[in-house]
């Protein structure tokens, strides 16, 4: 019965690390990643 709390602790640590990674990812993301590559993707209509 000694192994069960250890396994639960490992699961809790893994969950905590996953939550931290999820929260830190948007802060580390660059603004240029989400920027549209062209005027068509941005929805800009150019009338010539």
C-alpha positions in Angstrom: 0.0 0.0 0.0 3.0 2.2 0.1 3.3 2.7 -3.6 -0.2 4.3 -4.0 0.6 7.8 -2.4 3.9 7.9 -4.4 1.9 7.4 -7.7 -0.6 10.0 -6.6 2.2 12.5 -5.9 3.8 11.9 -9.3 0.4 12.5 -11.0 -0.1 15.7 -9.0 3.3 17.0 -9.9 2.8 16.2 -13.6 -0.6 18.0 -13.5 1.0 21.0 -11.8 3.8 21.2 -14.4 1.2 20.9 -17.2 -0.8 23.8 -15.7 2.3 25.9 -15.4 3.4 25.2 -19.0 -0.1 26.1 -20.2 -0.1 29.4 -18.3 3.4 30.4 -19.4 3.0 29.5 -23.1 0.9 32.6 -24.1 3.4 34.9 -22.3 6.3 33.4 -24.2 4.6 33.5 -27.6 5.7 36.1 -30.1 3.2 38.6 -31.6 4.4 37.9 -35.1 3.3 34.2 -34.9 -0.4 35.1 -34.9 0.0 37.9 -37.5 -1.6 37.3 -40.8 0.8 36.5 -43.7 -1.1 38.5 -46.3 -3.8 41.2 -46.7 -6.2 38.4 -47.8 -5.8 36.6 -44.5 -6.1 39.9 -42.6 -9.4 40.7 -44.3 -8.1 43.9 -45.9 -9.8 44.8 -49.1 -7.7 46.9 -51.4 -9.7 48.7 -54.1 -7.5 49.8 -57.0 
